[in-house]
Amino acid sequence: MIYILAAFLPPLGLLFNGQPLSAILNVVLLVACIVFGLIFPVLFFVPSAHAILAVYMKREDRRHREMMEAIRQHGPPPGYPR
């Protein structure tokens, strides 16, 4: 759901994902791409791509932190060389 929001309303998707600085950067990027997008239409996709990548990277970071915390609490998986 957050990816759909990030694709269609990039700054709002970043805000809901807990990335306010990325949302501000995305608003600046959105304005610049709208202005220059009249000359190069492919620029209309840049803010959405930025938001989707930022959401993905934040979620991967969360997943990695959860995995490391589980390993710290319970030890490495069975068969893992020490």
GROMACS elastic network, one bead per residue, 0.5 to 0.9 nm:
[ bonds ]
;  ai    aj funct       b0    kb
    1     4     6  0.52968   500
    1     5     6  0.64434   500
    1     6     6  0.86666   500
    2     5     6  0.50514   500
    2     6     6  0.60209   500
    2     7     6  0.85582   500
    2    13     6  0.61225   500
    2    14     6  0.85417   500
    2    16     6  0.77948   500
    2    17     6  0.74270   500
    2    52     6  0.87258   500
    2    55     6  0.78858   500
    3     7     6  0.60813   500
    3     8     6  0.87281   500
    3    13     6  0.74393   500
    3    51     6  0.83541   500
    3    52     6  0.60733   500
    3    55     6  0.73315   500
    3    56     6  0.83494   500
    4     7     6  0.50643   500
    4     8     6  0.63107   500
    4     9     6  0.82480   500
    4    13     6  0.81912   500
    4    52     6  0.86360   500
    5     8     6  0.53850   500
    5     9     6  0.54486   500
    5    10     6  0.66797   500
    5    11     6  0.89799   500
    5    12     6  0.71865   500
    5    13     6  0.50359   500
    5    14     6  0.86454   500
    6     9     6  0.54198   500
    6    11     6  0.71769   500
    6    12     6  0.70136   500
    6    14     6  0.65824   500
    6    48     6  0.62739   500
    6    49     6  0.84357   500
    6    50     6  0.88124   500
    6    51     6  0.54519   500
    6    52     6  0.56803   500
    6    55     6  0.77355   500
    7    10     6  0.57782   500
    7    13     6  0.78727   500
    7    45     6  0.87676   500
    7    47     6  0.83628   500
    7    49     6  0.72079   500
    7    51     6  0.70229   500
    7    52     6  0.64439   500
    8    13     6  0.84149   500
    8    48     6  0.69004   500
    9    12     6  0.55820   500
    9    13     6  0.61470   500
    9    14     6  0.88133   500
    9    48     6  0.75951   500
    9    51     6  0.88743   500
   10    13     6  0.51272   500
   10    14     6  0.62865   500
   10    15     6  0.87196   500
   10    23     6  0.75010   500
   10    26     6  0.70194   500
   10    27     6  0.82218   500
   10    30     6  0.86008   500
   10    47     6  0.64394   500
   10    48     6  0.54280   500
   10    49     6  0.85475   500
   10    50     6  0.80243   500
   10    51     6  0.53526   500
   10    52     6  0.78305   500
   11    14     6  0.51673   500
   11    15     6  0.62363   500
   11    16     6  0.87448   500
   11    20     6  0.84605   500
   11    22     6  0.77978   500
   11    24     6  0.71346   500
   11    25     6  0.84865   500
   11    26     6  0.58203   500
   11    27     6  0.61819   500
   11    30     6  0.87270   500
   11    47     6  0.84528   500
   11    48     6  0.87926   500
   11    51     6  0.72914   500
   12    15     6  0.50255   500
   12    16     6  0.62157   500
   12    17     6  0.85536   500
   12    23     6  0.71316   500
   13    16     6  0.52369   500
   13    17     6  0.62252   500
   13    18     6  0.88530   500
   13    19     6  0.88931   500
   13    23     6  0.80524   500
   13    51     6  0.71829   500
   13    52     6  0.85695   500
   13    55     6  0.80929   500
   14    18     6  0.64158   500
   14    19     6  0.53240   500
   14    20     6  0.67581   500
   14    21     6  0.87823   500
   14    22     6  0.66349   500
   14    23     6  0.52965   500
   14    26     6  0.84799   500
   14    51     6  0.63023   500
   14    52     6  0.85792   500
   14    54     6  0.76480   500
   14    55     6  0.67914   500
   15    18     6  0.51934   500
   15    19     6  0.53426   500
   15    20     6  0.53035   500
   15    21     6  0.86287   500
   15    22     6  0.81127   500
   15    23     6  0.59696   500
   16    19     6  0.75059   500
   16    20     6  0.86521   500
   17    20     6  0.85349   500
   17    55     6  0.67170   500
   17    58     6  0.81962   500
   17    59     6  0.88721   500
   19    22     6  0.54263   500
   19    23     6  0.62621   500
   19    24     6  0.89381   500
   19    54     6  0.85277   500
   19    55     6  0.85125   500
   19    58     6  0.86357   500
   20    24     6  0.63406   500
   20    25     6  0.86961   500
   21    24     6  0.51470   500
   21    25     6  0.62661   500
   21    26     6  0.84993   500
   22    26     6  0.59586   500
   22    27     6  0.86334   500
   22    50     6  0.89523   500
   22    51     6  0.79979   500
   22    54     6  0.77467   500
   23    27     6  0.62564   500
   23    28     6  0.87865   500
   23    51     6  0.80677   500
   24    27     6  0.51393   500
   24    28     6  0.65092   500
   24    29     6  0.86216   500
   25    28     6  0.52086   500
   25    29     6  0.61200   500
   25    30     6  0.84960   500
   26    30     6  0.58206   500
   26    31     6  0.85338   500
   26    47     6  0.60087   500
   26    48     6  0.86178   500
   26    50     6  0.74279   500
   26    51     6  0.73118   500
   27    31     6  0.62455   500
   27    32     6  0.86289   500
   27    47     6  0.81081   500
   28    31     6  0.52818   500
   28    32     6  0.62823   500
   28    33     6  0.85788   500
   29    32     6  0.51476   500
   29    33     6  0.59824   500
   29    34     6  0.85036   500
   29    46     6  0.79409   500
   29    47     6  0.61603   500
   30    33     6  0.51260   500
   30    34     6  0.60746   500
   30    35     6  0.86542   500
   30    44     6  0.79006   500
   30    46     6  0.79432   500
   30    47     6  0.55987   500
   30    48     6  0.87253   500
   31    34     6  0.51843   500
   31    35     6  0.63393   500
   31    36     6  0.87127   500
   32    35     6  0.52354   500
   32    36     6  0.61504   500
   32    37     6  0.79950   500
   32    43     6  0.89859   500
   33    36     6  0.51171   500
   33    37     6  0.51420   500
   33    38     6  0.84121   500
   33    40     6  0.87908   500
   33    41     6  0.87404   500
   33    43     6  0.54138   500
   33    44     6  0.58573   500
   33    45     6  0.84372   500
   33    46     6  0.72972   500
   33    47     6  0.76072   500
   34    38     6  0.67779   500
   34    41     6  0.87754   500
   34    43     6  0.75808   500
   34    44     6  0.64384   500
   35    38     6  0.61513   500
   35    39     6  0.81324   500
   36    39     6  0.55356   500
   36    40     6  0.62860   500
   36    41     6  0.79526   500
   36    43     6  0.71944   500
   36    44     6  0.87257   500
   37    42     6  0.67869   500
   37    43     6  0.50952   500
   37    44     6  0.57237   500
   38    41     6  0.59019   500
   38    43     6  0.86587   500
   38    44     6  0.88221   500
   39    43     6  0.88922   500
   40    43     6  0.59848   500
   40    44     6  0.82742   500
   41    44     6  0.58554   500
   41    45     6  0.83252   500
   42    45     6  0.60105   500
   42    46     6  0.76195   500
   43    46     6  0.53155   500
   43    47     6  0.80722   500
   44    47     6  0.70326   500
   44    48     6  0.80272   500
   45    48     6  0.54658   500
   45    49     6  0.61545   500
   45    50     6  0.86842   500
   46    49     6  0.50883   500
   46    50     6  0.60996   500
   46    51     6  0.86560   500
   47    50     6  0.50363   500
   47    51     6  0.61981   500
   47    52     6  0.86668   500
   48    51     6  0.51107   500
   48    52     6  0.61523   500
   48    53     6  0.85588   500
   49    52     6  0.51893   500
   49    53     6  0.61057   500
   49    54     6  0.84858   500
   50    53     6  0.52702   500
   50    54     6  0.60595   500
   50    55     6  0.86163   500
   51    54     6  0.50838   500
   51    55     6  0.61139   500
   51    56     6  0.85292   500
   52    55     6  0.52187   500
   52    56     6  0.61394   500
   52    57     6  0.86316   500
   53    56     6  0.50522   500
   53    57     6  0.60775   500
   53    58     6  0.85599   500
   54    57     6  0.51747   500
   54    58     6  0.61357   500
   54    59     6  0.86103   500
   55    58     6  0.52198   500
   55    59     6  0.62096   500
   55    60     6  0.86350   500
   56    59     6  0.52262   500
   56    60     6  0.61685   500
   56    61     6  0.86117   500
   57    60     6  0.50784   500
   57    61     6  0.61214   500
   57    62     6  0.86590   500
   58    61     6  0.50724   500
   58    62     6  0.62826   500
   58    63     6  0.86847   500
   59    62     6  0.50534   500
   59    63     6  0.61598   500
   59    64     6  0.85557   500
   60    63     6  0.50147   500
   60    64     6  0.60671   500
   60    65     6  0.86007   500
   61    64     6  0.50609   500
   61    65     6  0.61871   500
   61    66     6  0.86460   500
   62    65     6  0.51518   500
   62    66     6  0.62132   500
   62    67     6  0.86412   500
   63    66     6  0.51636   500
   63    67     6  0.62201   500
   63    68     6  0.87101   500
   64    67     6  0.51033   500
   64    68     6  0.62106   500
   64    69     6  0.86011   500
   65    68     6  0.51366   500
   65    69     6  0.61039   500
   65    70     6  0.86161   500
   66    69     6  0.51154   500
   66    70     6  0.62010   500
   66    71     6  0.86854   500
   67    70     6  0.51541   500
   67    71     6  0.62736   500
   67    72     6  0.86720   500
   68    71     6  0.50800   500
   68    72     6  0.61622   500
   68    73     6  0.86549   500
   69    72     6  0.50368   500
   69    73     6  0.61894   500
   69    74     6  0.85842   500
   70    73     6  0.51231   500
   70    74     6  0.59007   500
   70    75     6  0.74956   500
   70    76     6  0.86561   500
   71    74     6  0.53317   500
   71    76     6  0.53720   500
   71    77     6  0.77764   500
   72    75     6  0.56470   500
   72    76     6  0.78358   500
   74    77     6  0.84660   500
   75    78     6  0.88465   500
   76    79     6  0.84085   500
   76    80     6  0.63373   500
   76    81     6  0.86492   500
   76    82     6  0.83088   500
   77    80     6  0.56955   500
   78    81     6  0.86680   500
   79    82     6  0.89880   500
